[in-house]
């Protein structure tokens, strides 16, 4: 492929759009499953080598890094997906902007390291903040043409791109943890992941960026991204106000427990719905002028989101003690209730997944307003909530903010897709009732295994796998029955995504 063709765009016609989406979700699912498997394996091993305090110091480094990322977020990648035709000038301009941003982030993190460590009463943490400052510099050097794969719904290359990073992170972090058990293992894991993806980005796409800035290419990207920038900056506070407050009020060990609990919830479930909606975003943008077709694609994506989220988070809600015992080990028992509450929060935040549709509508200002409301609620109530209920109080506050803003976003999506809210909610009813049945069954199975095989620590992975298998089969069965009765076409969507895809590859191989 020559450089001229490397920036070409695939026309997603109405006839092939659904096929392209299903293909992208298929490959994105493989990518995410592979990455999550490696992440969970990494978490299992490191949780047994390192301490909650080590993860707490790492959380401080990530908080400073995340703050720098949030206040400098530009949203140009999503702008290029939204813009119909992108050229080499767009990509070169993006590369220059990313490089400047990476250098600024590096300097900002270095400057902020010592003040942040003093605010959190952890003076030694500044050295880990210094270490993680290298990550944005490496990220800024990534090949900007990687975005073309997502824009054209060609996500097979991203399987290699993502896995190359997480696999190198796994190897580096575990090796360092075994030699020198400390937060450095976690910090170096982040740097290794970005370095692995840097190499992969140039291997996967022939485009080679140049240090050329084009004002005409910059203008449309900046215009689209202005409200995304604000909403992303505010989103940092939604995520990290609890981290900062827990660290200041409750200390480094509590921060470590909260961080690892959140990472467990993310690794097992949150990113699956994020994957589906990120794949759908290019199609939402493509169909922004056709509300009927947009609604059809949105319903299809939400059938899959509901199916996955109610299953995975239902399992986390059902068996937090068993999962923490098997995945993290005895020294993390304080994380059980935190995992339970964070799973409820993640389920609420995932259902609907309205963000990508709102972006596609071009109404990014509304998205910023919704996030601002959440920031205000969390800021006002999190400190007294933590004083009253500890870490759980922080999660209660974030859950309340999510519940309050959910109807606002749902109403906006309903208006944009020109459909009734009741039709959107109907999609989730079979999955919701299947999850409720699964939770009740999980309680019975948990009591049965404890009464017959002793306490949790003596049962281990084997009993967890058996229980998970039974719960999954029960969920699928109840969902199948309700899907047929209510005619929500969930299994039809799954069949189109998975079985038709395998049939296509089997036919092509003959």
N, C-alpha and C positions, 0 to 999 in steps of 0.2 A: 504493500500500500504506500503510495507516495504522499508527500506532505500536503499536496493540494486536496487530496481526497480525504485526508485524515480528519478534516473538520466538517465534512459533509453531514447532512442530517437525513435520517430516514423519514419518509413521509408515512405517517400513521393514518391510513385511510380508515373510513368507518368499517370496511369489511374485514380488515386485519387487526383492528385495534384490540378487540377482546382476546384474540389469539396471542397478540404480543404481550398483553397484560398477564395472561395466564402463564405464558412462557417465562416472563420476568419474575413472577411470584414463585414459580417452581424453582428457578435457579437461585433466587434470593433466599428461599427457604433452605435450600441446601447450604448456602453460604452461612446463613444465620445459625442453623443447627450445628454445623461444623465449628463455627466460632464460639457458640455457647458451650459446646462440649469441651472445647479447649479451655475456655474461661472457668467453667465449673471445676475441671480437673486442676487447674492452676490454683483456684480458691481452696479446694480440698487440701492440697499439698501444703500450700503456704499457711493456711490456718492452723495446721499441726506443727509447723516449724516456728512461726512467729507468734507474737502475743497481741492482745487487744491494743496495748500501748503502741506497738509498732504500726498497726493499722491506723491508730489515731494520729501519729506523726505524719503518716502518708496522707491522711485525709486533710491535714492542715496544708500540706504542699499542694494538693489538688484544689483546695478552696481558693488559694491565692492564684494558682494557674487558671482556674475557672473564672475567677473575677476578671482577670486580665483578658481572657478570651471573650467574656460577655460584653465588656465595655468597648471592645474593639471589633465586635462582630460586624461583618459587612453584608452578608447575605447574597453575595454575588453569584455563588454556585446555583442557588435557587432562581436567581434572576436569569441566568443563562438557560435554565430549563424552561422558564416562562417565555423568554424571547424566542420567536419562531425560527429565525435563522441566525446562526452564530458563525463567525469567521475566525481566521487566524489572528486578526487584530483584537477581537474579544479575548481570546485565550492569552495572547501576549500581555495585554493590559491586565488581565486577571493575575497572571504570574508576577508582574511588577508590583501590583498592589499587595498581593500575598507576601512577597518578599519584604517589602517595607513594613508591613504589619508584623511579620515574624520578628524582625529586628527590634521594633518598638516593644513588642511583648517581652522579649528577652530582657531588655533594659528595665522595663517596668517591674517585672517580677524580681529582678535583682534588687532594685531600689525598695520594693515593698516588703522584702523578706524579713528584715529585722523588725520593723514596726509591727508587722502581722504577728510575729512570734512573741512580741511583748504584750500585744493586746490579748492573746490567748494564754498568757502566763506560761509559755513553753519556750524559753530562750533558745534551747538547743535545736529547735525545729527549723531555724533559718537555713541550716546547711542542706536540708532536704529540699527546701524551696529553691535554693541556689541550683541544686542538681536538676530539678524538673524544668528549670528555665531553658534548657537546651531543646526541649520538645517542640515548642512553637517554631524555632528556627528550622528544624528538620522538616516539620510539616509544611512550612512555607515554600520549600523547594520541590514539593510534589508536582508531578506533571499535571497541569490544569486540564488537559484533554481527557482525563479520566471521567469528567462530568459528561462527556458525550455518550458514554455507555449508558448512563442512567437516563439521559434525555431521549435516547433512541430505544429505551426499554430493552437494551442488550446487556443483561446483567450476568451472563456467564463469566466474562473476564473479571467481574468484581468478586467472584468466588475466590479466585486466586489472589486478588489484591488484598482482600480482608484476611484470608487465612495465612498469607505470608507474614502479616504483621503479628497476629495473635500467636502464631506458632513460634516465632522468634522471641516474643515476649515470654512465653511459657518457658522456653529453654533457658533464657538469660536469667529470669527472676528466680527460678528454682535452683539453678547452678550457684548463683550468688547467695541465696538463702542457706544452702547447705554449707558453703564455705564460710560465710560471715552473716549469721542470722541478724538482720536489722532492717529498718525501713528502706535501706538502700536497695534491697532486692525488689521492692515494689516500684521505687522510683526508676530504677534501671529497666524494669519491665515496660514502663510507659515509653521510655526513650527508644528501646529496642523495637517496639511495635511501630512507631512512626518511621524508624529507619528501614524496617522490613517493607513497609508500604511505599516508601520512597523508591527503593530499588524496583519493586514490582510495577510502579506506575510508569516507569520508562521502558520496562520490558514489554508491557502490555499494549502500549500505544506508540506509534512511530512519530507522533508530533514532538518537536523539540522547541520549547519556548525560547524566545529572545527577549532581551531587555528593551522592549519597545512599548511605549505608552501612547495610546490613541485616545484623544479626548472624546471623539465622536462615539467610540465604543464604550467609553467609561460612563457617559451620561445616562443611557437607558438602564444600565445595571444599577447605578446609584439611585435613580428615580424609583425603581421597583423596590430596592432594598431599604429605603429610609425607615419605613414602619417596621419592617422585619428586624432591623438593627435595634430599634427601641424595644420591641417585644422580646427579642432574644436577651437583651440586657436585663430586662425586668424578670425574665424567666430564671436567670441566675439567682436572683434574690428569692424566688419561690422555692428553688431547690436548696439554696445554701444558707438562708437565714436560720433554718433549724440547725445546720451544722455549726455555724458560728456561735449561736446562742447555747447549744449543748456544750460546745468546747469551753466557752467562757464560764458558764454557770456550773456545769457538772464535771468537767475535767476531761483529760485525754483518754481515759479508759472508756468512759461513756461514749465519747466521740467515736472511738474505734468500734464499739459494739454497734452503734447506729450505722456507721459506714459499711461494715461487713454485712449487716442485715439487709441494707439497701442493695448492696452488690449481689447478694444471693437472690433477692426478688427480681432484680434486673436480669440476671443471667438466666433464670429459669422461665421468665415469662414476658417481661415488659417489651422487649425489643421485637417480639413476633408481630405485634400489631403495628409497631413503628415501621417494621419492614414492609408490611402490606400497604400502609398508607403512603410511604415514601415511593413505592413502586407506582402507586396509583396517581401520584401528583402530576407526572408528565401527561397522563391521559386526562386528568381533570383540566389541566391547562389547555390541552388540545380541544376539549369539548366545551370550553367555557361559554361559547355562543350557542350551544345546543343543550338546553336545560333537560330535555327528556332523556337524551342519551347519557348526559352527565349523571342524572339520577339513577339510571340503570347500572352504570359502572360503580357508583357509590354504594348502591345496595349490595352489589356483588362483593365489594371489598369488605363491607360490614358484616355480611354473613360469615366470612372467613375470620374476621376479627372477633366476633362474638363466639364462634365455635372454639377458637384457640384460647381466648382469654378466660372464658368461664371454665374451661377444662383445667388449664394450668394453674390459674390463681385459685380455683376451687380446691385443687389438691394442696396448694400451699396453705390455704385457710384451714383445710381439714386436718393436716398432719404437720403442723409447724415443729412440734417437739421431736418427732421421729426424723424429720428432714434435717434439723439442726444437729441432732445427735450423730447422724450418719455422715453428713457433709462436713460439719465443722468440728465436731468432737466435744468432749466433756467441758472444756474450759470456756465454751461459748454458750452455756445454758442460759445465761442472762439475755440472749438474743431471741429466745423463743417467742415471747409476746410481741417483741418488736417486729419480727418476721411476719407474724400473724396480722398486725395492724398495717404494715407496709404493703402486704398482699391485698388487703381491702382497698387501700389507697390506690394502688396500681390498677386494680380492676376498675375502679371508678374513673380514673384518668384515661384508661384505654377505651372504654365503651363510648362509642360515638366517633372518636378519632376525627373530630371536625376540623382540626387545624389545617390539613392539606386542602380540603374543599374551600375553606375561607381564603387561603392563599391563592388558590386558583381563580377565585372570584375577583381577585385584585383588591379585596377589602382588608388589606393588612392593617389598616388603622384600627378597625374593630378588634382584630386579634390583639393588638397592643393594649387596647382598653380593657379587655378581659383579663389579660395578665396583670395589668396595673391593679385591678380590683383585688385579685388574689394577693398581690404584694401588700396592699394596704391592710387586708384582713389578717394576714400572717404577722405583719409588723406590730399591729395593735395588740394581738392576743397571745403571741407565742411565749413571751417572757413570763407572764403570770401563769400560763398553762404549764410551763416547765417547772415553775416553783411548786405548783400544786401536784402535778402527776409525773414529773421527771421526763424521761425521753418520750414516754407515751403521750404526754401532754403536747409535745411538739407535733407528733403525728396527728393527734386529734385536730389541731389547728389547721394543718394542711388539708386534712380530709374535709373539714367544714368549708374551707375556701374553694375546694374542687366542686363540692355539692352545690354551693351557691351560684357559681358561674356556669355550671353545666347547662341549665335551661336556656341561658342567654345564647350560648353557642349553638345549641340544638335548634333554637328558633331561627337563627341566622342561616343555618344549613337548610332548614325546611323552606325558607324563603328563596334561597338561591337555586335549589333543585326543584322548586315549584311542586312540593309535595307536602302531605300532612305529617306532623310529628308522630301521630299514632302509627303511621305506616312504617316509619323508621324504628320506633320502639318495638313493633311487632316482630321485627327481625331477631331481637334478642330473647324473646319470651321462651322459645324451646330450650335454648342454651341455659337460661337462668334456672328454669325448673329442673333441668337435668343436673345442674350444679347443686341445687338444694337437695335433691335426692342423693347425690354422691356424698355430700357432707354428712347427711344422716347415716348413710351406710358406713362411712369412714369411722364414725364414732363407735358403731357397733363392732366393726372389725378390730379397731384399736383395743377395745375392752376385751374382746375375745382372745386376741393374741397375748395380751398382758396376763390374763387369768390362766392361760394354758402354757405359756412359754416364759413367764417371768418378766422382769423389768426391761425397759427399752435397751439399755446398754448391753444386755446379754443376747439380744435378738439380732441387731446389726442390719447389714444390707439385705440379707436374704428375705427377711420378713417384710421389709419396706418394698422390695420389688414385687412380692406376691400381692400385697395390699394395693399397690399402685396399679397393677395389672387388673385386679378385680374392679377397682374404682373406674378405671378408664373404660373397660368393657361395659360397665353399668351406665356410665355417662353416654357412651355411643348408642346404646340400646334405647334408653329413655329419649335421647335426642331424636333418634330415627322415628320413633313412634309419634312424638309431638310434631316433628317436621311434616310427617305425612298428614296428620290431622289438621294442622293449621296451614298447610300448603305454603311454607316459607322458602322452600327450594334450597335449603342449606346443603343437603346431601347432593343435590344436582350441581351445586357450585363446587363442592369438593370433588365430585366425579369428573367435572370438566377440568379442574386444576390438575389432578393427580393421574387418574386412570387414562384419560384421553391423551395426556402427555406421554405416558409410558407406551401407550398403543401407537402413537405417532412415531416414537423413536424405534419401536420394534418393527413397524412397517417399513421405515426408511432403511433399516439394517438388512432387510431381506433382498 
